[in-house]
Amino acid sequence: MEEPRTAEDDTSIGPQIHPQISSPGGGPGWRRTVARVAVLSVMAAFAAFWTWALFFASKEAVNRIGDVAWAERAQVVCENWNERRLELADYRQIRDGGADLIRERADIIDRATDMIESMLAEVTAVRPNDAKGRAIVPLWADEYATYITDRRRYAEDLRTTGENLPFYETMSEVPLSERLETFAGDNRMDACAPPRDLSM
């Protein structure tokens, strides 16, 4: 005859107690730790970037060419042409005249544009002696030629309409005149930047 079984003899009798095992994503403390690590990682990345930018990145302008003598010559050429172009300055106010004055302005713009074209031709008559200069100066000259075409179209619009129209130039992410000015500034030939004579 079998003896009666007790709770000590049968583990299936009575409540079972199991130790709790915490899951890695189970508590708010773990989530705070992950967030803290993420913030610290972002801060470390920013610190690394600015350390590189301030102390290790090249400070050379992206448009800077190696032939400094070429840029110095270009600066002198452009200064000479700018002095001639300034002789065309007309200080009359458009509001003081009508269509005839606007058409006169178109003629002045054409003459100024002729000088800009001659300036560009003289600057590019000599090629830079470095590879980067030989690669990007023709691109700069091509964009300058497009800007010159924009000026001639504008003068013709003024002449045709007799109205004081705004000047619209070709865009390449930014206006071409800004790109041309940036190249000139990067190479210390600021006189070769496009003139600001059409914002009147």
FIKOLZA-1660 file (N, C-alpha, C; in steps of 0.1 Angstrom, whole numbers, plus 5000, padded with zeros to 4 digits):
% residues 200
   i   px   py   pz ch aa at
   1 5009 4988 5000  A  M  N
   1 5000 5000 5000  A  M CA
   1 5009 5012 5000  A  M  C
   2 5006 5022 4991  A  E  N
   2 5014 5034 4990  A  E CA
   2 5012 5043 5001  A  E  C
   3 5022 5050 5006  A  E  N
   3 5021 5060 5016  A  E CA
   3 5016 5073 5010  A  E  C
   4 5009 5081 5018  A  P  N
   4 5003 5094 5012  A  P CA
   4 5015 5103 5008  A  P  C
   5 5013 5110 4997  A  R  N
   5 5023 5119 4992  A  R CA
   5 5021 5133 4998  A  R  C
   6 5032 5139 5001  A  T  N
   6 5031 5153 5007  A  T CA
   6 5036 5163 4997  A  T  C
   7 5034 5176 5001  A  A  N
   7 5039 5187 4992  A  A CA
   7 5054 5186 4990  A  A  C
   8 5061 5181 5000  A  E  N
   8 5076 5181 4999  A  E CA
   8 5080 5170 4988  A  E  C
   9 5071 5160 4987  A  D  N
   9 5075 5149 4978  A  D CA
   9 5071 5152 4963  A  D  C
  10 5061 5161 4961  A  D  N
  10 5056 5164 4947  A  D CA
  10 5057 5179 4944  A  D  C
  11 5066 5183 4935  A  T  N
  11 5068 5197 4932  A  T CA
  11 5056 5203 4924  A  T  C
  12 5047 5194 4920  A  S  N
  12 5036 5199 4912  A  S CA
  12 5025 5205 4921  A  S  C
  13 5026 5202 4935  A  I  N
  13 5016 5206 4944  A  I CA
  13 5021 5220 4950  A  I  C
  14 5011 5229 4950  A  G  N
  14 5014 5242 4956  A  G CA
  14 5020 5252 4945  A  G  C
  15 5021 5265 4949  A  P  N
  15 5026 5275 4939  A  P CA
  15 5041 5273 4937  A  P  C
  16 5044 5275 4924  A  Q  N
  16 5058 5273 4920  A  Q CA
  16 5065 5287 4920  A  Q  C
  17 5076 5289 4925  A  I  N
  17 5083 5302 4926  A  I CA
  17 5095 5301 4917  A  I  C
  18 5096 5310 4907  A  H  N
  18 5108 5310 4898  A  H CA
  18 5115 5323 4899  A  H  C
  19 5128 5323 4899  A  P  N
  19 5135 5336 4899  A  P CA
  19 5133 5344 4887  A  P  C
  20 5131 5358 4888  A  Q  N
  20 5129 5367 4876  A  Q CA
  20 5142 5370 4869  A  Q  C
  21 5141 5368 4856  A  I  N
  21 5153 5372 4848  A  I CA
  21 5150 5384 4840  A  I  C
  22 5157 5395 4842  A  S  N
  22 5154 5407 4835  A  S CA
  22 5159 5407 4821  A  S  C
  23 5150 5411 4812  A  S  N
  23 5153 5411 4798  A  S CA
  23 5161 5424 4794  A  S  C
  24 5170 5423 4784  A  P  N
  24 5178 5435 4781  A  P CA
  24 5170 5447 4778  A  P  C
  25 5158 5446 4771  A  G  N
  25 5150 5457 4767  A  G CA
  25 5138 5459 4776  A  G  C
  26 5138 5453 4788  A  G  N
  26 5126 5453 4795  A  G CA
  26 5124 5464 4805  A  G  C
  27 5134 5472 4808  A  G  N
  27 5132 5482 4819  A  G CA
  27 5135 5496 4814  A  G  C
  28 5130 5506 4820  A  P  N
  28 5133 5520 4817  A  P CA
  28 5147 5524 4819  A  P  C
  29 5154 5518 4828  A  G  N
  29 5168 5521 4830  A  G CA
  29 5177 5517 4818  A  G  C
  30 5173 5506 4812  A  W  N
  30 5181 5502 4800  A  W CA
  30 5179 5512 4789  A  W  C
  31 5166 5517 4787  A  R  N
  31 5163 5527 4776  A  R CA
  31 5171 5540 4779  A  R  C
  32 5171 5544 4791  A  R  N
  32 5179 5556 4794  A  R CA
  32 5194 5555 4791  A  R  C
  33 5199 5543 4793  A  T  N
  33 5213 5541 4790  A  T CA
  33 5216 5541 4775  A  T  C
  34 5207 5536 4767  A  V  N
  34 5208 5536 4753  A  V CA
  34 5207 5550 4748  A  V  C
  35 5198 5558 4753  A  A  N
  35 5196 5572 4749  A  A CA
  35 5208 5580 4753  A  A  C
  36 5214 5578 4764  A  R  N
  36 5226 5585 4769  A  R CA
  36 5238 5582 4760  A  R  C
  37 5239 5569 4756  A  V  N
  37 5250 5565 4747  A  V CA
  37 5248 5571 4733  A  V  C
  38 5236 5572 4728  A  A  N
  38 5233 5578 4715  A  A CA
  38 5237 5593 4715  A  A  C
  39 5233 5600 4726  A  V  N
  39 5236 5615 4727  A  V CA
  39 5251 5617 4727  A  V  C
  40 5258 5609 4736  A  L  N
  40 5272 5610 4737  A  L CA
  40 5279 5607 4724  A  L  C
  41 5274 5597 4716  A  S  N
  41 5280 5594 4703  A  S CA
  41 5279 5606 4693  A  S  C
  42 5267 5612 4693  A  V  N
  42 5265 5624 4684  A  V CA
  42 5274 5635 4688  A  V  C
  43 5276 5638 4701  A  M  N
  43 5284 5648 4706  A  M CA
  43 5299 5645 4702  A  M  C
  44 5303 5633 4703  A  A  N
  44 5317 5629 4700  A  A CA
  44 5319 5631 4685  A  A  C
  45 5309 5628 4677  A  A  N
  45 5310 5629 4662  A  A CA
  45 5312 5644 4658  A  A  C
  46 5304 5653 4665  A  F  N
  46 5305 5667 4662  A  F CA
  46 5319 5672 4666  A  F  C
  47 5323 5668 4678  A  A  N
  47 5336 5672 4682  A  A CA
  47 5347 5668 4673  A  A  C
  48 5346 5655 4668  A  A  N
  48 5356 5650 4659  A  A CA
  48 5356 5658 4646  A  A  C
  49 5344 5661 4641  A  F  N
  49 5343 5669 4628  A  F CA
  49 5349 5683 4630  A  F  C
  50 5346 5690 4640  A  W  N
  50 5351 5704 4642  A  W CA
  50 5366 5704 4644  A  W  C
  51 5371 5693 4651  A  T  N
  51 5386 5692 4653  A  T CA
  51 5393 5691 4639  A  T  C
  52 5387 5682 4631  A  W  N
  52 5392 5680 4618  A  W CA
  52 5391 5693 4609  A  W  C
  53 5379 5699 4610  A  A  N
  53 5377 5711 4602  A  A CA
  53 5387 5723 4606  A  A  C
  54 5389 5724 4619  A  L  N
  54 5397 5736 4623  A  L CA
  54 5412 5733 4622  A  L  C
  55 5416 5721 4624  A  F  N
  55 5431 5718 4625  A  F CA
  55 5437 5710 4614  A  F  C
  56 5429 5702 4607  A  F  N
  56 5435 5692 4598  A  F CA
  56 5430 5694 4583  A  F  C
  57 5418 5700 4581  A  A  N
  57 5412 5701 4568  A  A CA
  57 5420 5712 4560  A  A  C
  58 5421 5710 4547  A  S  N
  58 5429 5719 4539  A  S CA
  58 5421 5733 4539  A  S  C
  59 5429 5744 4540  A  K  N
  59 5423 5757 4540  A  K CA
  59 5423 5763 4526  A  K  C
  60 5428 5756 4516  A  E  N
  60 5430 5761 4503  A  E CA
  60 5416 5762 4496  A  E  C
  61 5414 5773 4490  A  A  N
  61 5401 5775 4483  A  A CA
  61 5399 5765 4472  A  A  C
  62 5387 5760 4470  A  V  N
  62 5385 5750 4460  A  V CA
  62 5388 5754 4446  A  V  C
  63 5387 5767 4443  A  N  N
  63 5390 5772 4429  A  N CA
  63 5404 5777 4427  A  N  C
  64 5412 5777 4438  A  R  N
  64 5426 5782 4437  A  R CA
  64 5434 5774 4427  A  R  C
  65 5440 5781 4418  A  I  N
  65 5449 5774 4408  A  I CA
  65 5464 5776 4413  A  I  C
  66 5472 5768 4407  A  G  N
  66 5486 5769 4412  A  G CA
  66 5495 5780 4406  A  G  C
  67 5491 5785 4394  A  D  N
  67 5499 5795 4387  A  D CA
  67 5495 5809 4392  A  D  C
  68 5502 5813 4403  A  V  N
  68 5500 5826 4409  A  V CA
  68 5503 5837 4399  A  V  C
  69 5513 5836 4391  A  A  N
  69 5517 5846 4382  A  A CA
  69 5505 5849 4372  A  A  C
  70 5499 5838 4368  A  W  N
  70 5487 5840 4358  A  W CA
  70 5476 5848 4365  A  W  C
  71 5473 5845 4377  A  A  N
  71 5463 5853 4384  A  A CA
  71 5467 5867 4386  A  A  C
  72 5479 5870 4389  A  E  N
  72 5484 5884 4391  A  E CA
  72 5483 5891 4378  A  E  C
  73 5487 5885 4367  A  R  N
  73 5486 5892 4354  A  R CA
  73 5471 5895 4351  A  R  C
  74 5462 5885 4354  A  A  N
  74 5448 5887 4351  A  A CA
  74 5442 5899 4359  A  A  C
  75 5447 5900 4371  A  Q  N
  75 5442 5911 4380  A  Q CA
  75 5446 5925 4373  A  Q  C
  76 5458 5926 4368  A  V  N
  76 5462 5938 4362  A  V CA
  76 5454 5941 4349  A  V  C
  77 5452 5930 4341  A  V  N
  77 5444 5932 4329  A  V CA
  77 5430 5937 4332  A  V  C
  78 5424 5931 4342  A  C  N
  78 5410 5934 4345  A  C CA
  78 5409 5948 4351  A  C  C
  79 5419 5952 4359  A  E  N
  79 5419 5966 4364  A  E CA
  79 5420 5976 4353  A  E  C
  80 5428 5974 4343  A  N  N
  80 5429 5983 4332  A  N CA
  80 5416 5984 4324  A  N  C
  81 5409 5973 4322  A  W  N
  81 5397 5973 4315  A  W CA
  81 5386 5979 4323  A  W  C
  82 5386 5977 4336  A  N  N
  82 5376 5983 4345  A  N CA
  82 5377 5999 4345  A  N  C
  83 5389 6004 4344  A  E  N
  83 5391 6018 4344  A  E CA
  83 5385 6024 4331  A  E  C
  84 5387 6017 4320  A  R  N
  84 5381 6022 4307  A  R CA
  84 5366 6021 4308  A  R  C
  85 5361 6010 4314  A  R  N
  85 5346 6008 4314  A  R CA
  85 5339 6019 4323  A  R  C
  86 5346 6023 4333  A  L  N
  86 5340 6033 4342  A  L CA
  86 5338 6047 4335  A  L  C
  87 5345 6049 4324  A  E  N
  87 5343 6061 4317  A  E CA
  87 5329 6062 4310  A  E  C
  88 5323 6050 4310  A  L  N
  88 5309 6049 4304  A  L CA
  88 5298 6053 4314  A  L  C
  89 5302 6055 4326  A  A  N
  89 5292 6057 4337  A  A CA
  89 5282 6068 4333  A  A  C
  90 5270 6065 4335  A  D  N
  90 5259 6075 4332  A  D CA
  90 5251 6077 4345  A  D  C
  91 5251 6088 4351  A  Y  N
  91 5245 6090 4364  A  Y CA
  91 5231 6095 4364  A  Y  C
  92 5226 6096 4352  A  R  N
  92 5212 6101 4351  A  R CA
  92 5202 6090 4357  A  R  C
  93 5192 6094 4363  A  Q  N
  93 5182 6085 4369  A  Q CA
  93 5172 6081 4358  A  Q  C
  94 5169 6068 4358  A  I  N
  94 5159 6063 4348  A  I CA
  94 5146 6070 4349  A  I  C
  95 5142 6073 4362  A  R  N
  95 5129 6079 4364  A  R CA
  95 5128 6093 4358  A  R  C
  96 5140 6099 4355  A  D  N
  96 5140 6112 4350  A  D CA
  96 5137 6113 4334  A  D  C
  97 5137 6101 4328  A  G  N
  97 5135 6100 4314  A  G CA
  97 5125 6089 4310  A  G  C
  98 5123 6088 4298  A  G  N
  98 5113 6078 4293  A  G CA
  98 5120 6067 4286  A  G  C
  99 5113 6062 4275  A  A  N
  99 5118 6051 4268  A  A CA
  99 5131 6054 4261  A  A  C
 100 5133 6067 4256  A  D  N
 100 5145 6071 4250  A  D CA
 100 5157 6069 4259  A  D  C
 101 5156 6073 4271  A  L  N
 101 5167 6072 4281  A  L CA
 101 5170 6057 4283  A  L  C
 102 5160 6049 4284  A  I  N
 102 5162 6034 4286  A  I CA
 102 5169 6028 4274  A  I  C
 103 5166 6033 4262  A  R  N
 103 5173 6028 4250  A  R CA
 103 5188 6033 4250  A  R  C
 104 5190 6045 4255  A  E  N
 104 5204 6049 4256  A  E CA
 104 5212 6040 4266  A  E  C
 105 5205 6037 4277  A  R  N
 105 5211 6028 4286  A  R CA
 105 5215 6014 4280  A  R  C
 106 5206 6009 4271  A  A  N
 106 5209 5997 4264  A  A CA
 106 5222 5998 4256  A  A  C
 107 5223 6010 4249  A  D  N
 107 5236 6012 4241  A  D CA
 107 5248 6012 4250  A  D  C
 108 5247 6018 4262  A  I  N
 108 5258 6019 4271  A  I CA
 108 5262 6005 4276  A  I  C
 109 5251 5997 4279  A  I  N
 109 5253 5983 4284  A  I CA
 109 5261 5975 4273  A  I  C
 110 5257 5977 4260  A  D  N
 110 5264 5970 4250  A  D CA
 110 5278 5974 4249  A  D  C
 111 5281 5986 4250  A  R  N
 111 5295 5991 4250  A  R CA
 111 5303 5985 4262  A  R  C
 112 5297 5985 4273  A  A  N
 112 5304 5980 4285  A  A CA
 112 5306 5965 4283  A  A  C
 113 5296 5958 4277  A  T  N
 113 5298 5943 4275  A  T CA
 113 5309 5940 4265  A  T  C
 114 5310 5949 4255  A  D  N
 114 5321 5947 4245  A  D CA
 114 5335 5948 4253  A  D  C
 115 5336 5957 4263  A  M  N
 115 5348 5958 4270  A  M CA
 115 5350 5946 4279  A  M  C
 116 5340 5941 4285  A  I  N
 116 5341 5928 4293  A  I CA
 116 5345 5917 4285  A  I  C
 117 5340 5916 4273  A  E  N
 117 5344 5905 4264  A  E CA
 117 5359 5906 4260  A  E  C
 118 5363 5918 4257  A  S  N
 118 5377 5921 4254  A  S CA
 118 5386 5917 4266  A  S  C
 119 5382 5921 4277  A  M  N
 119 5389 5918 4290  A  M CA
 119 5391 5903 4291  A  M  C
 120 5380 5896 4290  A  L  N
 120 5381 5881 4291  A  L CA
 120 5390 5875 4280  A  L  C
 121 5389 5880 4268  A  A  N
 121 5398 5875 4258  A  A CA
 121 5413 5877 4261  A  A  C
 122 5416 5889 4266  A  E  N
 122 5430 5892 4270  A  E CA
 122 5435 5883 4282  A  E  C
 123 5426 5881 4291  A  V  N
 123 5430 5873 4303  A  V CA
 123 5432 5859 4298  A  V  C
 124 5424 5853 4290  A  T  N
 124 5425 5839 4286  A  T CA
 124 5434 5837 4275  A  T  C
 125 5440 5847 4269  A  A  N
 125 5450 5846 4258  A  A CA
 125 5462 5838 4263  A  A  C
 126 5465 5839 4276  A  V  N
 126 5476 5832 4282  A  V CA
 126 5470 5821 4291  A  V  C
 127 5475 5809 4289  A  R  N
 127 5470 5797 4297  A  R CA
 127 5478 5795 4309  A  R  C
 128 5472 5791 4320  A  P  N
 128 5480 5788 4333  A  P CA
 128 5489 5777 4330  A  P  C
 129 5500 5777 4338  A  N  N
 129 5510 5766 4336  A  N CA
 129 5508 5754 4345  A  N  C
 130 5498 5754 4353  A  D  N
 130 5495 5742 4361  A  D CA
 130 5483 5734 4356  A  D  C
 131 5483 5722 4360  A  A  N
 131 5472 5713 4355  A  A CA
 131 5458 5717 4359  A  A  C
 132 5457 5721 4372  A  K  N
 132 5444 5725 4377  A  K CA
 132 5439 5738 4369  A  K  C
 133 5448 5747 4368  A  G  N
 133 5445 5760 4361  A  G CA
 133 5441 5757 4346  A  G  C
 134 5448 5748 4339  A  R  N
 134 5444 5745 4325  A  R CA
 134 5431 5738 4325  A  R  C
 135 5427 5731 4336  A  A  N
 135 5414 5724 4336  A  A CA
 135 5402 5733 4339  A  A  C
 136 5404 5742 4348  A  I  N
 136 5392 5750 4353  A  I CA
 136 5391 5764 4347  A  I  C
 137 5402 5770 4342  A  V  N
 137 5401 5783 4337  A  V CA
 137 5392 5783 4324  A  V  C
 138 5393 5773 4315  A  P  N
 138 5383 5773 4304  A  P CA
 138 5369 5772 4308  A  P  C
 139 5366 5765 4319  A  L  N
 139 5352 5764 4324  A  L CA
 139 5348 5777 4329  A  L  C
 140 5356 5784 4336  A  W  N
 140 5353 5798 4340  A  W CA
 140 5350 5807 4328  A  W  C
 141 5359 5806 4318  A  A  N
 141 5357 5814 4306  A  A CA
 141 5344 5811 4299  A  A  C
 142 5340 5798 4299  A  D  N
 142 5328 5794 4292  A  D CA
 142 5316 5800 4300  A  D  C
 143 5316 5800 4313  A  E  N
 143 5305 5806 4321  A  E CA
 143 5305 5821 4319  A  E  C
 144 5317 5827 4318  A  Y  N
 144 5317 5842 4316  A  Y CA
 144 5311 5845 4302  A  Y  C
 145 5313 5837 4292  A  A  N
 145 5308 5839 4279  A  A CA
 145 5292 5838 4280  A  A  C
 146 5287 5829 4288  A  T  N
 146 5273 5828 4289  A  T CA
 146 5267 5841 4296  A  T  C
 147 5275 5845 4306  A  Y  N
 147 5271 5858 4313  A  Y CA
 147 5270 5870 4303  A  Y  C
 148 5280 5870 4295  A  I  N
 148 5281 5881 4284  A  I CA
 148 5269 5880 4275  A  I  C
 149 5265 5868 4271  A  T  N
 149 5253 5866 4263  A  T CA
 149 5241 5871 4270  A  T  C
 150 5240 5868 4283  A  D  N
 150 5228 5873 4291  A  D CA
 150 5228 5888 4291  A  D  C
 151 5239 5895 4292  A  R  N
 151 5239 5909 4292  A  R CA
 151 5235 5914 4278  A  R  C
 152 5239 5908 4267  A  R  N
 152 5235 5913 4254  A  R CA
 152 5220 5911 4252  A  R  C
 153 5214 5900 4257  A  R  N
 153 5200 5897 4256  A  R CA
 153 5192 5908 4264  A  R  C
 154 5197 5911 4276  A  Y  N
 154 5191 5921 4284  A  Y CA
 154 5191 5935 4277  A  Y  C
 155 5202 5939 4271  A  A  N
 155 5203 5952 4264  A  A CA
 155 5193 5952 4253  A  A  C
 156 5191 5941 4246  A  E  N
 156 5182 5940 4234  A  E CA
 156 5167 5941 4240  A  E  C
 157 5165 5935 4251  A  D  N
 157 5151 5936 4257  A  D CA
 157 5148 5951 4261  A  D  C
 158 5158 5958 4266  A  L  N
 158 5155 5972 4270  A  L CA
 158 5153 5980 4257  A  L  C
 159 5160 5977 4247  A  R  N
 159 5159 5985 4234  A  R CA
 159 5146 5982 4228  A  R  C
 160 5141 5970 4228  A  T  N
 160 5129 5966 4222  A  T CA
 160 5117 5971 4229  A  T  C
 161 5117 5970 4242  A  T  N
 161 5105 5974 4250  A  T CA
 161 5105 5989 4254  A  T  C
 162 5117 5995 4256  A  G  N
 162 5117 6008 4261  A  G CA
 162 5113 6009 4276  A  G  C
 163 5113 5997 4282  A  E  N
 163 5109 5996 4296  A  E CA
 163 5121 5993 4305  A  E  C
 164 5121 5997 4318  A  N  N
 164 5132 5995 4327  A  N CA
 164 5130 5981 4333  A  N  C
 165 5134 5971 4326  A  L  N
 165 5132 5957 4330  A  L CA
 165 5143 5953 4340  A  L  C
 166 5141 5943 4348  A  P  N
 166 5151 5937 4357  A  P CA
 166 5160 5928 4349  A  P  C
 167 5173 5927 4353  A  F  N
 167 5182 5918 4347  A  F CA
 167 5181 5904 4352  A  F  C
 168 5179 5894 4343  A  Y  N
 168 5179 5880 4347  A  Y CA
 168 5190 5873 4341  A  Y  C
 169 5198 5866 4349  A  E  N
 169 5210 5859 4343  A  E CA
 169 5208 5844 4345  A  E  C
 170 5216 5837 4337  A  T  N
 170 5216 5822 4338  A  T CA
 170 5219 5818 4352  A  T  C
 171 5212 5807 4357  A  M  N
 171 5215 5801 4370  A  M CA
 171 5222 5788 4368  A  M  C
 172 5231 5785 4377  A  S  N
 172 5238 5772 4379  A  S CA
 172 5239 5770 4394  A  S  C
 173 5227 5766 4399  A  E  N
 173 5225 5765 4414  A  E CA
 173 5225 5779 4420  A  E  C
 174 5234 5788 4416  A  V  N
 174 5234 5802 4420  A  V CA
 174 5236 5810 4407  A  V  C
 175 5233 5823 4407  A  P  N
 175 5236 5831 4395  A  P CA
 175 5250 5829 4390  A  P  C
 176 5252 5829 4377  A  L  N
 176 5265 5828 4372  A  L CA
 176 5275 5838 4377  A  L  C
 177 5270 5851 4379  A  S  N
 177 5279 5861 4383  A  S CA
 177 5285 5858 4397  A  S  C
 178 5277 5851 4405  A  E  N
 178 5283 5847 4418  A  E CA
 178 5294 5837 4417  A  E  C
 179 5292 5827 4408  A  R  N
 179 5302 5817 4405  A  R CA
 179 5315 5823 4400  A  R  C
 180 5313 5833 4390  A  L  N
 180 5325 5840 4384  A  L CA
 180 5332 5848 4395  A  L  C
 181 5324 5854 4403  A  E  N
 181 5330 5863 4414  A  E CA
 181 5338 5854 4424  A  E  C
 182 5333 5842 4427  A  T  N
 182 5339 5833 4437  A  T CA
 182 5353 5829 4431  A  T  C
 183 5353 5825 4418  A  F  N
 183 5366 5821 4412  A  F CA
 183 5376 5832 4413  A  F  C
 184 5371 5844 4409  A  A  N
 184 5380 5856 4410  A  A CA
 184 5386 5858 4424  A  A  C
 185 5377 5857 4434  A  G  N
 185 5381 5860 4447  A  G CA
 185 5391 5849 4452  A  G  C
 186 5388 5837 4449  A  D  N
 186 5397 5826 4454  A  D CA
 186 5411 5827 4448  A  D  C
 187 5412 5834 4436  A  N  N
 187 5425 5835 4430  A  N CA
 187 5431 5849 4432  A  N  C
 188 5425 5857 4440  A  R  N
 188 5430 5871 4443  A  R CA
 188 5431 5879 4431  A  R  C
 189 5421 5878 4422  A  M  N
 189 5420 5886 4410  A  M CA
 189 5406 5892 4410  A  M  C
 190 5402 5899 4421  A  D  N
 190 5389 5905 4423  A  D CA
 190 5384 5914 4412  A  D  C
 191 5394 5921 4405  A  A  N
 191 5390 5930 4394  A  A CA
 191 5384 5922 4383  A  A  C
 192 5385 5909 4382  A  C  N
 192 5380 5901 4371  A  C CA
 192 5366 5896 4374  A  C  C
 193 5360 5900 4385  A  A  N
 193 5346 5896 4388  A  A CA
 193 5337 5904 4379  A  A  C
 194 5325 5899 4376  A  P  N
 194 5316 5906 4368  A  P CA
 194 5312 5919 4375  A  P  C
 195 5310 5930 4367  A  P  N
 195 5306 5943 4373  A  P CA
 195 5292 5943 4378  A  P  C
 196 5289 5952 4387  A  R  N
 196 5275 5952 4392  A  R CA
 196 5269 5965 4386  A  R  C
 197 5268 5965 4373  A  D  N
 197 5263 5977 4367  A  D CA
 197 5249 5976 4362  A  D  C
 198 5243 5964 4364  A  L  N
 198 5230 5962 4359  A  L CA
 198 5219 5961 4370  A  L  C
 199 5223 5965 4382  A  S  N
 199 5213 5964 4393  A  S CA
 199 5207 5977 4395  A  S  C
 200 5208 5987 4386  A  M  N
 200 5202 6000 4387  A  M CA
 200 5187 6000 4386  A  M  C
% end
